[in-house]
Amino acid sequence: MDYFIADALEELLRKERVCRNGRAPLDFRQKTILLVDNGIHTGSTVHAAIRALRELGPARVILAIPVAAPESRALIESLADELVCLAWPEPFGHVGMFYRDFTRPDEEQIRTMIRESEE
């Protein structure tokens, strides 16, 4: 288990370096944060994300999602200061069912998007 945790943390740090590309962390204190997710099934990932954001002292956290499982609604409504969700379909299944293409971008695509956002 220790090896698994150490490996996961190492991978997380590596991905952070890719995404930051040498930039310093942003200062979220007293800012309104718009957190966007591609969809929510259980709410556990967004719960962890918002909990981590709250540690950084934002004024507000707005959560925007295209689709979420109705079972997660009470949890995610309790987490964000404001929630925008386009659909709460039943039955839900899984997030990927609501996309034509649910392919995750690879690291080179992420680097390209970050570079383009800086231009």
Backbone atoms as SQL, in Angstrom:
CREATE TABLE atoms (id INTEGER PRIMARY KEY, chain TEXT, resi INTEGER, resn TEXT, atom TEXT, x REAL, y REAL, z REAL);
INSERT INTO atoms VALUES
  (1, 'A', 1, 'MET', 'N', 0.824, -1.187, 0.000),
  (2, 'A', 1, 'MET', 'CA', 0.000, 0.000, 0.000),
  (3, 'A', 1, 'MET', 'C', 0.873, 1.257, 0.000),
  (4, 'A', 2, 'ASP', 'N', 1.956, 1.247, 0.758),
  (5, 'A', 2, 'ASP', 'CA', 2.854, 2.406, 0.800),
  (6, 'A', 2, 'ASP', 'C', 3.425, 2.699, -0.585),
  (7, 'A', 3, 'TYR', 'N', 3.786, 1.647, -1.309),
  (8, 'A', 3, 'TYR', 'CA', 4.319, 1.829, -2.660),
  (9, 'A', 3, 'TYR', 'C', 3.268, 2.457, -3.564),
  (10, 'A', 4, 'PHE', 'N', 2.027, 1.976, -3.480),
  (11, 'A', 4, 'PHE', 'CA', 0.945, 2.504, -4.306),
  (12, 'A', 4, 'PHE', 'C', 0.737, 3.993, -4.027),
  (13, 'A', 5, 'ILE', 'N', 0.713, 4.370, -2.765),
  (14, 'A', 5, 'ILE', 'CA', 0.512, 5.773, -2.389),
  (15, 'A', 5, 'ILE', 'C', 1.679, 6.626, -2.871),
  (16, 'A', 6, 'ALA', 'N', 2.903, 6.162, -2.663),
  (17, 'A', 6, 'ALA', 'CA', 4.085, 6.917, -3.107),
  (18, 'A', 6, 'ALA', 'C', 4.092, 7.082, -4.618),
  (19, 'A', 7, 'ASP', 'N', 3.725, 6.035, -5.340),
  (20, 'A', 7, 'ASP', 'CA', 3.675, 6.092, -6.800),
  (21, 'A', 7, 'ASP', 'C', 2.594, 7.065, -7.271),
  (22, 'A', 8, 'ALA', 'N', 1.440, 7.031, -6.634),
  (23, 'A', 8, 'ALA', 'CA', 0.343, 7.938, -7.010),
  (24, 'A', 8, 'ALA', 'C', 0.726, 9.394, -6.732),
  (25, 'A', 9, 'LEU', 'N', 1.368, 9.658, -5.613),
  (26, 'A', 9, 'LEU', 'CA', 1.794, 11.021, -5.289),
  (27, 'A', 9, 'LEU', 'C', 2.867, 11.518, -6.257),
  (28, 'A', 10, 'GLU', 'N', 3.776, 10.637, -6.633),
  (29, 'A', 10, 'GLU', 'CA', 4.810, 10.993, -7.605),
  (30, 'A', 10, 'GLU', 'C', 4.178, 11.347, -8.960),
  (31, 'A', 11, 'GLU', 'N', 3.196, 10.568, -9.382),
  (32, 'A', 11, 'GLU', 'CA', 2.498, 10.834, -10.642),
  (33, 'A', 11, 'GLU', 'C', 1.725, 12.153, -10.566),
  (34, 'A', 12, 'LEU', 'N', 1.108, 12.426, -9.432),
  (35, 'A', 12, 'LEU', 'CA', 0.392, 13.681, -9.244),
  (36, 'A', 12, 'LEU', 'C', 1.345, 14.876, -9.344),
  (37, 'A', 13, 'LEU', 'N', 2.498, 14.797, -8.727),
  (38, 'A', 13, 'LEU', 'CA', 3.496, 15.872, -8.809),
  (39, 'A', 13, 'LEU', 'C', 4.003, 16.058, -10.234),
  (40, 'A', 14, 'ARG', 'N', 4.192, 14.964, -10.944),
  (41, 'A', 14, 'ARG', 'CA', 4.634, 15.046, -12.333),
  (42, 'A', 14, 'ARG', 'C', 3.582, 15.759, -13.185),
  (43, 'A', 15, 'LYS', 'N', 2.320, 15.408, -12.992),
  (44, 'A', 15, 'LYS', 'CA', 1.249, 16.057, -13.754),
  (45, 'A', 15, 'LYS', 'C', 1.116, 17.528, -13.371),
  (46, 'A', 16, 'GLU', 'N', 1.349, 17.838, -12.117),
  (47, 'A', 16, 'GLU', 'CA', 1.325, 19.237, -11.692),
  (48, 'A', 16, 'GLU', 'C', 2.407, 20.032, -12.429),
  (49, 'A', 17, 'ARG', 'N', 3.597, 19.456, -12.557),
  (50, 'A', 17, 'ARG', 'CA', 4.688, 20.139, -13.282),
  (51, 'A', 17, 'ARG', 'C', 4.304, 20.373, -14.738),
  (52, 'A', 18, 'VAL', 'N', 3.660, 19.391, -15.360),
  (53, 'A', 18, 'VAL', 'CA', 3.215, 19.536, -16.749),
  (54, 'A', 18, 'VAL', 'C', 2.214, 20.685, -16.855),
  (55, 'A', 19, 'CYS', 'N', 1.240, 20.698, -15.975),
  (56, 'A', 19, 'CYS', 'CA', 0.184, 21.717, -16.052),
  (57, 'A', 19, 'CYS', 'C', 0.684, 23.108, -15.671),
  (58, 'A', 20, 'ARG', 'N', 1.552, 23.210, -14.686),
  (59, 'A', 20, 'ARG', 'CA', 2.069, 24.522, -14.279),
  (60, 'A', 20, 'ARG', 'C', 3.063, 25.087, -15.276),
  (61, 'A', 21, 'ASN', 'N', 3.843, 24.210, -15.881),
  (62, 'A', 21, 'ASN', 'CA', 4.836, 24.638, -16.872),
  (63, 'A', 21, 'ASN', 'C', 5.725, 25.754, -16.331),
  (64, 'A', 22, 'GLY', 'N', 6.159, 25.614, -15.081),
  (65, 'A', 22, 'GLY', 'CA', 7.066, 26.586, -14.476),
  (66, 'A', 22, 'GLY', 'C', 6.386, 27.786, -13.833),
  (67, 'A', 23, 'ARG', 'N', 5.066, 27.899, -13.974),
  (68, 'A', 23, 'ARG', 'CA', 4.350, 29.029, -13.379),
  (69, 'A', 23, 'ARG', 'C', 4.126, 28.787, -11.893),
  (70, 'A', 24, 'ALA', 'N', 4.074, 29.875, -11.129),
  (71, 'A', 24, 'ALA', 'CA', 3.797, 29.793, -9.693),
  (72, 'A', 24, 'ALA', 'C', 2.312, 29.469, -9.487),
  (73, 'A', 25, 'PRO', 'N', 1.972, 28.910, -8.334),
  (74, 'A', 25, 'PRO', 'CA', 0.558, 28.656, -8.037),
  (75, 'A', 25, 'PRO', 'C', -0.236, 29.969, -8.024),
  (76, 'A', 26, 'LEU', 'N', -1.496, 29.891, -8.414),
  (77, 'A', 26, 'LEU', 'CA', -2.362, 31.064, -8.399),
  (78, 'A', 26, 'LEU', 'C', -2.799, 31.379, -6.968),
  (79, 'A', 27, 'ASP', 'N', -3.066, 32.647, -6.712),
  (80, 'A', 27, 'ASP', 'CA', -3.577, 33.079, -5.419),
  (81, 'A', 27, 'ASP', 'C', -5.094, 33.143, -5.504),
  (82, 'A', 28, 'PHE', 'N', -5.785, 32.246, -4.813),
  (83, 'A', 28, 'PHE', 'CA', -7.237, 32.163, -4.870),
  (84, 'A', 28, 'PHE', 'C', -7.933, 32.928, -3.741),
  (85, 'A', 29, 'ARG', 'N', -7.151, 33.536, -2.841),
  (86, 'A', 29, 'ARG', 'CA', -7.752, 34.229, -1.702),
  (87, 'A', 29, 'ARG', 'C', -8.711, 35.321, -2.165),
  (88, 'A', 30, 'GLN', 'N', -9.926, 35.246, -1.628),
  (89, 'A', 30, 'GLN', 'CA', -10.976, 36.241, -1.873),
  (90, 'A', 30, 'GLN', 'C', -11.368, 36.377, -3.350),
  (91, 'A', 31, 'LYS', 'N', -11.143, 35.334, -4.125),
  (92, 'A', 31, 'LYS', 'CA', -11.547, 35.340, -5.530),
  (93, 'A', 31, 'LYS', 'C', -12.748, 34.409, -5.707),
  (94, 'A', 32, 'THR', 'N', -13.504, 34.642, -6.755),
  (95, 'A', 32, 'THR', 'CA', -14.577, 33.721, -7.125),
  (96, 'A', 32, 'THR', 'C', -13.982, 32.686, -8.066),
  (97, 'A', 33, 'ILE', 'N', -14.119, 31.437, -7.712),
  (98, 'A', 33, 'ILE', 'CA', -13.556, 30.330, -8.478),
  (99, 'A', 33, 'ILE', 'C', -14.683, 29.620, -9.222),
  (100, 'A', 34, 'LEU', 'N', -14.495, 29.435, -10.514),
  (101, 'A', 34, 'LEU', 'CA', -15.431, 28.655, -11.324),
  (102, 'A', 34, 'LEU', 'C', -14.784, 27.296, -11.550),
  (103, 'A', 35, 'LEU', 'N', -15.324, 26.291, -10.925),
  (104, 'A', 35, 'LEU', 'CA', -14.824, 24.922, -11.052),
  (105, 'A', 35, 'LEU', 'C', -15.723, 24.184, -12.028),
  (106, 'A', 36, 'VAL', 'N', -15.133, 23.643, -13.081),
  (107, 'A', 36, 'VAL', 'CA', -15.894, 22.950, -14.118),
  (108, 'A', 36, 'VAL', 'C', -15.486, 21.479, -14.126),
  (109, 'A', 37, 'ASP', 'N', -16.475, 20.613, -14.152),
  (110, 'A', 37, 'ASP', 'CA', -16.230, 19.175, -14.241),
  (111, 'A', 37, 'ASP', 'C', -17.031, 18.658, -15.435),
  (112, 'A', 38, 'ASN', 'N', -16.583, 17.543, -16.023),
  (113, 'A', 38, 'ASN', 'CA', -17.284, 17.016, -17.200),
  (114, 'A', 38, 'ASN', 'C', -18.539, 16.238, -16.828),
  (115, 'A', 39, 'GLY', 'N', -18.740, 15.992, -15.555),
  (116, 'A', 39, 'GLY', 'CA', -19.915, 15.287, -15.077),
  (117, 'A', 39, 'GLY', 'C', -19.637, 14.672, -13.725),
  (118, 'A', 40, 'ILE', 'N', -20.692, 14.401, -12.988),
  (119, 'A', 40, 'ILE', 'CA', -20.520, 13.882, -11.629),
  (120, 'A', 40, 'ILE', 'C', -21.394, 12.656, -11.440),
  (121, 'A', 41, 'HIS', 'N', -20.764, 11.603, -10.943),
  (122, 'A', 41, 'HIS', 'CA', -21.511, 10.384, -10.637),
  (123, 'A', 41, 'HIS', 'C', -21.774, 10.313, -9.139),
  (124, 'A', 42, 'THR', 'N', -20.731, 10.083, -8.346),
  (125, 'A', 42, 'THR', 'CA', -20.917, 9.962, -6.896),
  (126, 'A', 42, 'THR', 'C', -20.702, 11.285, -6.164),
  (127, 'A', 43, 'GLY', 'N', -19.899, 12.153, -6.745),
  (128, 'A', 43, 'GLY', 'CA', -19.584, 13.424, -6.100),
  (129, 'A', 43, 'GLY', 'C', -18.299, 13.398, -5.300),
  (130, 'A', 44, 'SER', 'N', -17.647, 12.242, -5.180),
  (131, 'A', 44, 'SER', 'CA', -16.451, 12.155, -4.338),
  (132, 'A', 44, 'SER', 'C', -15.282, 12.976, -4.884),
  (133, 'A', 45, 'THR', 'N', -15.106, 12.995, -6.197),
  (134, 'A', 45, 'THR', 'CA', -13.990, 13.753, -6.778),
  (135, 'A', 45, 'THR', 'C', -14.204, 15.251, -6.608),
  (136, 'A', 46, 'VAL', 'N', -15.399, 15.719, -6.903),
  (137, 'A', 46, 'VAL', 'CA', -15.672, 17.153, -6.761),
  (138, 'A', 46, 'VAL', 'C', -15.668, 17.552, -5.282),
  (139, 'A', 47, 'HIS', 'N', -16.051, 16.653, -4.418),
  (140, 'A', 47, 'HIS', 'CA', -15.978, 16.920, -2.979),
  (141, 'A', 47, 'HIS', 'C', -14.534, 17.176, -2.568),
  (142, 'A', 48, 'ALA', 'N', -13.621, 16.324, -3.023),
  (143, 'A', 48, 'ALA', 'CA', -12.201, 16.511, -2.708),
  (144, 'A', 48, 'ALA', 'C', -11.668, 17.802, -3.322),
  (145, 'A', 49, 'ALA', 'N', -12.075, 18.106, -4.548),
  (146, 'A', 49, 'ALA', 'CA', -11.609, 19.319, -5.221),
  (147, 'A', 49, 'ALA', 'C', -12.070, 20.576, -4.495),
  (148, 'A', 50, 'ILE', 'N', -13.327, 20.617, -4.117),
  (149, 'A', 50, 'ILE', 'CA', -13.846, 21.800, -3.432),
  (150, 'A', 50, 'ILE', 'C', -13.249, 21.917, -2.030),
  (151, 'A', 51, 'ARG', 'N', -13.068, 20.813, -1.354),
  (152, 'A', 51, 'ARG', 'CA', -12.425, 20.840, -0.033),
  (153, 'A', 51, 'ARG', 'C', -11.014, 21.426, -0.149),
  (154, 'A', 52, 'ALA', 'N', -10.274, 21.014, -1.183),
  (155, 'A', 52, 'ALA', 'CA', -8.924, 21.547, -1.390),
  (156, 'A', 52, 'ALA', 'C', -8.974, 23.043, -1.738),
  (157, 'A', 53, 'LEU', 'N', -9.935, 23.441, -2.571),
  (158, 'A', 53, 'LEU', 'CA', -10.079, 24.864, -2.916),
  (159, 'A', 53, 'LEU', 'C', -10.399, 25.703, -1.687),
  (160, 'A', 54, 'ARG', 'N', -11.264, 25.230, -0.830),
  (161, 'A', 54, 'ARG', 'CA', -11.644, 25.978, 0.378),
  (162, 'A', 54, 'ARG', 'C', -10.426, 26.276, 1.258),
  (163, 'A', 55, 'GLU', 'N', -9.446, 25.379, 1.235),
  (164, 'A', 55, 'GLU', 'CA', -8.211, 25.603, 2.007),
  (165, 'A', 55, 'GLU', 'C', -7.447, 26.832, 1.505),
  (166, 'A', 56, 'LEU', 'N', -7.693, 27.224, 0.256),
  (167, 'A', 56, 'LEU', 'CA', -6.982, 28.346, -0.359),
  (168, 'A', 56, 'LEU', 'C', -7.705, 29.680, -0.167),
  (169, 'A', 57, 'GLY', 'N', -8.832, 29.671, 0.530),
  (170, 'A', 57, 'GLY', 'CA', -9.512, 30.894, 0.912),
  (171, 'A', 57, 'GLY', 'C', -10.260, 31.669, -0.149),
  (172, 'A', 58, 'PRO', 'N', -10.920, 31.014, -1.108),
  (173, 'A', 58, 'PRO', 'CA', -11.675, 31.781, -2.099),
  (174, 'A', 58, 'PRO', 'C', -12.901, 32.437, -1.468),
  (175, 'A', 59, 'ALA', 'N', -13.377, 33.510, -2.089),
  (176, 'A', 59, 'ALA', 'CA', -14.601, 34.156, -1.624),
  (177, 'A', 59, 'ALA', 'C', -15.812, 33.279, -1.926),
  (178, 'A', 60, 'ARG', 'N', -15.819, 32.674, -3.127),
  (179, 'A', 60, 'ARG', 'CA', -16.930, 31.827, -3.564),
  (180, 'A', 60, 'ARG', 'C', -16.414, 30.731, -4.481),
  (181, 'A', 61, 'VAL', 'N', -17.115, 29.609, -4.471),
  (182, 'A', 61, 'VAL', 'CA', -16.836, 28.526, -5.410),
  (183, 'A', 61, 'VAL', 'C', -18.134, 28.232, -6.161),
  (184, 'A', 62, 'ILE', 'N', -18.076, 28.414, -7.484),
  (185, 'A', 62, 'ILE', 'CA', -19.206, 28.096, -8.347),
  (186, 'A', 62, 'ILE', 'C', -18.853, 26.825, -9.101),
  (187, 'A', 63, 'LEU', 'N', -19.727, 25.843, -9.044),
  (188, 'A', 63, 'LEU', 'CA', -19.507, 24.565, -9.716),
  (189, 'A', 63, 'LEU', 'C', -20.394, 24.498, -10.947),
  (190, 'A', 64, 'ALA', 'N', -19.793, 24.231, -12.100),
  (191, 'A', 64, 'ALA', 'CA', -20.529, 24.105, -13.359),
  (192, 'A', 64, 'ALA', 'C', -20.299, 22.717, -13.938),
  (193, 'A', 65, 'ILE', 'N', -21.401, 22.024, -14.213),
  (194, 'A', 65, 'ILE', 'CA', -21.330, 20.666, -14.753),
  (195, 'A', 65, 'ILE', 'C', -22.440, 20.472, -15.774),
  (196, 'A', 66, 'PRO', 'N', -22.159, 19.724, -16.827),
  (197, 'A', 66, 'PRO', 'CA', -23.212, 19.484, -17.812),
  (198, 'A', 66, 'PRO', 'C', -24.219, 18.430, -17.356),
  (199, 'A', 67, 'VAL', 'N', -23.759, 17.457, -16.565),
  (200, 'A', 67, 'VAL', 'CA', -24.627, 16.331, -16.213),
  (201, 'A', 67, 'VAL', 'C', -24.173, 15.746, -14.874),
  (202, 'A', 68, 'ALA', 'N', -25.155, 15.319, -14.077),
  (203, 'A', 68, 'ALA', 'CA', -24.827, 14.702, -12.790),
  (204, 'A', 68, 'ALA', 'C', -25.893, 13.691, -12.412),
  (205, 'A', 69, 'ALA', 'N', -25.477, 12.711, -11.645),
  (206, 'A', 69, 'ALA', 'CA', -26.413, 11.701, -11.150),
  (207, 'A', 69, 'ALA', 'C', -27.310, 12.334, -10.088),
  (208, 'A', 70, 'PRO', 'N', -28.602, 12.091, -10.168),
  (209, 'A', 70, 'PRO', 'CA', -29.524, 12.659, -9.182),
  (210, 'A', 70, 'PRO', 'C', -29.152, 12.285, -7.736),
  (211, 'A', 71, 'GLU', 'N', -28.567, 11.108, -7.544),
  (212, 'A', 71, 'GLU', 'CA', -28.186, 10.672, -6.191),
  (213, 'A', 71, 'GLU', 'C', -27.103, 11.557, -5.583),
  (214, 'A', 72, 'SER', 'N', -26.338, 12.250, -6.428),
  (215, 'A', 72, 'SER', 'CA', -25.248, 13.095, -5.933),
  (216, 'A', 72, 'SER', 'C', -25.706, 14.525, -5.655),
  (217, 'A', 73, 'ARG', 'N', -26.941, 14.844, -6.006),
  (218, 'A', 73, 'ARG', 'CA', -27.414, 16.233, -5.970),
  (219, 'A', 73, 'ARG', 'C', -27.296, 16.879, -4.584),
  (220, 'A', 74, 'ALA', 'N', -27.789, 16.224, -3.554),
  (221, 'A', 74, 'ALA', 'CA', -27.748, 16.809, -2.206),
  (222, 'A', 74, 'ALA', 'C', -26.315, 17.107, -1.785),
  (223, 'A', 75, 'LEU', 'N', -25.400, 16.174, -2.051),
  (224, 'A', 75, 'LEU', 'CA', -24.000, 16.385, -1.676),
  (225, 'A', 75, 'LEU', 'C', -23.407, 17.566, -2.418),
  (226, 'A', 76, 'ILE', 'N', -23.527, 17.587, -3.730),
  (227, 'A', 76, 'ILE', 'CA', -22.841, 18.643, -4.480),
  (228, 'A', 76, 'ILE', 'C', -23.492, 20.007, -4.281),
  (229, 'A', 77, 'GLU', 'N', -24.801, 20.040, -4.031),
  (230, 'A', 77, 'GLU', 'CA', -25.436, 21.325, -3.718),
  (231, 'A', 77, 'GLU', 'C', -24.925, 21.872, -2.393),
  (232, 'A', 78, 'SER', 'N', -24.551, 20.990, -1.480),
  (233, 'A', 78, 'SER', 'CA', -24.041, 21.434, -0.174),
  (234, 'A', 78, 'SER', 'C', -22.591, 21.904, -0.237),
  (235, 'A', 79, 'LEU', 'N', -21.878, 21.555, -1.296),
  (236, 'A', 79, 'LEU', 'CA', -20.447, 21.863, -1.381),
  (237, 'A', 79, 'LEU', 'C', -20.149, 23.242, -1.962),
  (238, 'A', 80, 'ALA', 'N', -20.835, 23.597, -3.025),
  (239, 'A', 80, 'ALA', 'CA', -20.529, 24.824, -3.757),
  (240, 'A', 80, 'ALA', 'C', -21.423, 25.966, -3.279),
  (241, 'A', 81, 'ASP', 'N', -20.937, 27.186, -3.465),
  (242, 'A', 81, 'ASP', 'CA', -21.753, 28.357, -3.147),
  (243, 'A', 81, 'ASP', 'C', -22.849, 28.535, -4.195),
  (244, 'A', 82, 'GLU', 'N', -22.549, 28.096, -5.392),
  (245, 'A', 82, 'GLU', 'CA', -23.527, 28.151, -6.477),
  (246, 'A', 82, 'GLU', 'C', -23.274, 26.952, -7.379),
  (247, 'A', 83, 'LEU', 'N', -24.339, 26.394, -7.932),
  (248, 'A', 83, 'LEU', 'CA', -24.236, 25.214, -8.778),
  (249, 'A', 83, 'LEU', 'C', -25.024, 25.438, -10.064),
  (250, 'A', 84, 'VAL', 'N', -24.372, 25.130, -11.182),
  (251, 'A', 84, 'VAL', 'CA', -25.042, 25.146, -12.478),
  (252, 'A', 84, 'VAL', 'C', -24.892, 23.739, -13.049),
  (253, 'A', 85, 'CYS', 'N', -26.013, 23.051, -13.216),
  (254, 'A', 85, 'CYS', 'CA', -26.017, 21.703, -13.783),
  (255, 'A', 85, 'CYS', 'C', -27.104, 21.658, -14.841),
  (256, 'A', 86, 'LEU', 'N', -26.750, 21.238, -16.042),
  (257, 'A', 86, 'LEU', 'CA', -27.699, 21.231, -17.149),
  (258, 'A', 86, 'LEU', 'C', -28.682, 20.071, -17.102),
  (259, 'A', 87, 'ALA', 'N', -28.292, 18.936, -16.537),
  (260, 'A', 87, 'ALA', 'CA', -29.188, 17.770, -16.543),
  (261, 'A', 87, 'ALA', 'C', -28.893, 16.843, -15.372),
  (262, 'A', 88, 'TRP', 'N', -29.980, 16.287, -14.818),
  (263, 'A', 88, 'TRP', 'CA', -29.921, 15.292, -13.753),
  (264, 'A', 88, 'TRP', 'C', -30.682, 14.047, -14.248),
  (265, 'A', 89, 'PRO', 'N', -30.177, 13.362, -15.273),
  (266, 'A', 89, 'PRO', 'CA', -30.937, 12.276, -15.891),
  (267, 'A', 89, 'PRO', 'C', -31.060, 11.029, -15.009),
  (268, 'A', 90, 'GLU', 'N', -32.230, 10.370, -15.170),
  (269, 'A', 90, 'GLU', 'CA', -32.448, 9.072, -14.522),
  (270, 'A', 90, 'GLU', 'C', -32.906, 8.091, -15.588),
  (271, 'A', 91, 'PRO', 'N', -32.362, 6.929, -15.691),
  (272, 'A', 91, 'PRO', 'CA', -31.217, 6.466, -14.921),
  (273, 'A', 91, 'PRO', 'C', -29.936, 7.146, -15.402),
  (274, 'A', 92, 'PHE', 'N', -28.957, 7.186, -14.528),
  (275, 'A', 92, 'PHE', 'CA', -27.740, 7.920, -14.851),
  (276, 'A', 92, 'PHE', 'C', -26.723, 7.061, -15.606),
  (277, 'A', 93, 'GLY', 'N', -26.360, 5.915, -15.086),
  (278, 'A', 93, 'GLY', 'CA', -25.323, 5.089, -15.727),
  (279, 'A', 93, 'GLY', 'C', -23.940, 5.616, -15.370),
  (280, 'A', 94, 'HIS', 'N', -23.257, 6.239, -16.349),
  (281, 'A', 94, 'HIS', 'CA', -21.947, 6.842, -16.089),
  (282, 'A', 94, 'HIS', 'C', -21.792, 8.074, -16.970),
  (283, 'A', 95, 'VAL', 'N', -20.864, 8.952, -16.589),
  (284, 'A', 95, 'VAL', 'CA', -20.696, 10.245, -17.258),
  (285, 'A', 95, 'VAL', 'C', -20.431, 10.091, -18.756),
  (286, 'A', 96, 'GLY', 'N', -19.621, 9.137, -19.147),
  (287, 'A', 96, 'GLY', 'CA', -19.247, 8.956, -20.545),
  (288, 'A', 96, 'GLY', 'C', -20.419, 8.700, -21.476),
  (289, 'A', 97, 'MET', 'N', -21.529, 8.243, -20.937),
  (290, 'A', 97, 'MET', 'CA', -22.710, 7.967, -21.759),
  (291, 'A', 97, 'MET', 'C', -23.299, 9.238, -22.377),
  (292, 'A', 98, 'PHE', 'N', -22.960, 10.389, -21.823),
  (293, 'A', 98, 'PHE', 'CA', -23.561, 11.638, -22.264),
  (294, 'A', 98, 'PHE', 'C', -22.674, 12.426, -23.225),
  (295, 'A', 99, 'TYR', 'N', -21.644, 11.770, -23.744),
  (296, 'A', 99, 'TYR', 'CA', -20.707, 12.395, -24.676),
  (297, 'A', 99, 'TYR', 'C', -20.579, 11.543, -25.932),
  (298, 'A', 100, 'ARG', 'N', -20.448, 12.188, -27.078),
  (299, 'A', 100, 'ARG', 'CA', -20.125, 11.464, -28.305),
  (300, 'A', 100, 'ARG', 'C', -18.699, 10.944, -28.230),
  (301, 'A', 101, 'ASP', 'N', -17.802, 11.776, -27.690),
  (302, 'A', 101, 'ASP', 'CA', -16.392, 11.415, -27.576),
  (303, 'A', 101, 'ASP', 'C', -15.940, 11.766, -26.167),
  (304, 'A', 102, 'PHE', 'N', -15.658, 10.758, -25.366),
  (305, 'A', 102, 'PHE', 'CA', -15.258, 10.963, -23.971),
  (306, 'A', 102, 'PHE', 'C', -13.771, 10.690, -23.782),
  (307, 'A', 103, 'THR', 'N', -12.991, 10.877, -24.848),
  (308, 'A', 103, 'THR', 'CA', -11.556, 10.637, -24.792),
  (309, 'A', 103, 'THR', 'C', -10.876, 11.718, -23.969),
  (310, 'A', 104, 'ARG', 'N', -10.026, 11.314, -23.063),
  (311, 'A', 104, 'ARG', 'CA', -9.275, 12.282, -22.255),
  (312, 'A', 104, 'ARG', 'C', -8.087, 12.788, -23.062),
  (313, 'A', 105, 'PRO', 'N', -7.763, 14.077, -22.929),
  (314, 'A', 105, 'PRO', 'CA', -6.590, 14.590, -23.645),
  (315, 'A', 105, 'PRO', 'C', -5.311, 13.984, -23.075),
  (316, 'A', 106, 'ASP', 'N', -4.342, 13.727, -23.952),
  (317, 'A', 106, 'ASP', 'CA', -3.055, 13.228, -23.466),
  (318, 'A', 106, 'ASP', 'C', -2.197, 14.429, -23.036),
  (319, 'A', 107, 'GLU', 'N', -1.023, 14.149, -22.512),
  (320, 'A', 107, 'GLU', 'CA', -0.188, 15.231, -21.967),
  (321, 'A', 107, 'GLU', 'C', 0.236, 16.243, -23.021),
  (322, 'A', 108, 'GLU', 'N', 0.489, 15.796, -24.238),
  (323, 'A', 108, 'GLU', 'CA', 0.875, 16.746, -25.282),
  (324, 'A', 108, 'GLU', 'C', -0.295, 17.663, -25.625),
  (325, 'A', 109, 'GLN', 'N', -1.491, 17.135, -25.678),
  (326, 'A', 109, 'GLN', 'CA', -2.668, 17.971, -25.928),
  (327, 'A', 109, 'GLN', 'C', -2.866, 18.978, -24.788),
  (328, 'A', 110, 'ILE', 'N', -2.617, 18.557, -23.568),
  (329, 'A', 110, 'ILE', 'CA', -2.730, 19.462, -22.414),
  (330, 'A', 110, 'ILE', 'C', -1.696, 20.575, -22.526),
  (331, 'A', 111, 'ARG', 'N', -0.458, 20.213, -22.853),
  (332, 'A', 111, 'ARG', 'CA', 0.593, 21.234, -23.020),
  (333, 'A', 111, 'ARG', 'C', 0.198, 22.234, -24.106),
  (334, 'A', 112, 'THR', 'N', -0.343, 21.743, -25.207),
  (335, 'A', 112, 'THR', 'CA', -0.766, 22.615, -26.303),
  (336, 'A', 112, 'THR', 'C', -1.874, 23.557, -25.843),
  (337, 'A', 113, 'MET', 'N', -2.869, 23.038, -25.135),
  (338, 'A', 113, 'MET', 'CA', -3.964, 23.886, -24.651),
  (339, 'A', 113, 'MET', 'C', -3.447, 24.961, -23.693),
  (340, 'A', 114, 'ILE', 'N', -2.529, 24.586, -22.818),
  (341, 'A', 114, 'ILE', 'CA', -1.967, 25.559, -21.875),
  (342, 'A', 114, 'ILE', 'C', -1.181, 26.628, -22.633),
  (343, 'A', 115, 'ARG', 'N', -0.354, 26.199, -23.576),
  (344, 'A', 115, 'ARG', 'CA', 0.414, 27.160, -24.389),
  (345, 'A', 115, 'ARG', 'C', -0.508, 28.132, -25.120),
  (346, 'A', 116, 'GLU', 'N', -1.554, 27.588, -25.734),
  (347, 'A', 116, 'GLU', 'CA', -2.496, 28.424, -26.480),
  (348, 'A', 116, 'GLU', 'C', -3.250, 29.382, -25.552),
  (349, 'A', 117, 'SER', 'N', -3.513, 28.960, -24.329),
  (350, 'A', 117, 'SER', 'CA', -4.239, 29.845, -23.392),
  (351, 'A', 117, 'SER', 'C', -3.366, 30.998, -22.922),
  (352, 'A', 118, 'GLU', 'N', -2.061, 30.844, -23.038),
  (353, 'A', 118, 'GLU', 'CA', -1.128, 31.897, -22.603),
  (354, 'A', 118, 'GLU', 'C', -0.865, 32.925, -23.688),
  (355, 'A', 119, 'GLU', 'N', -1.273, 32.633, -24.925),
  (356, 'A', 119, 'GLU', 'CA', -0.998, 33.536, -26.033),
  (357, 'A', 119, 'GLU', 'C', -1.950, 34.700, -26.066);
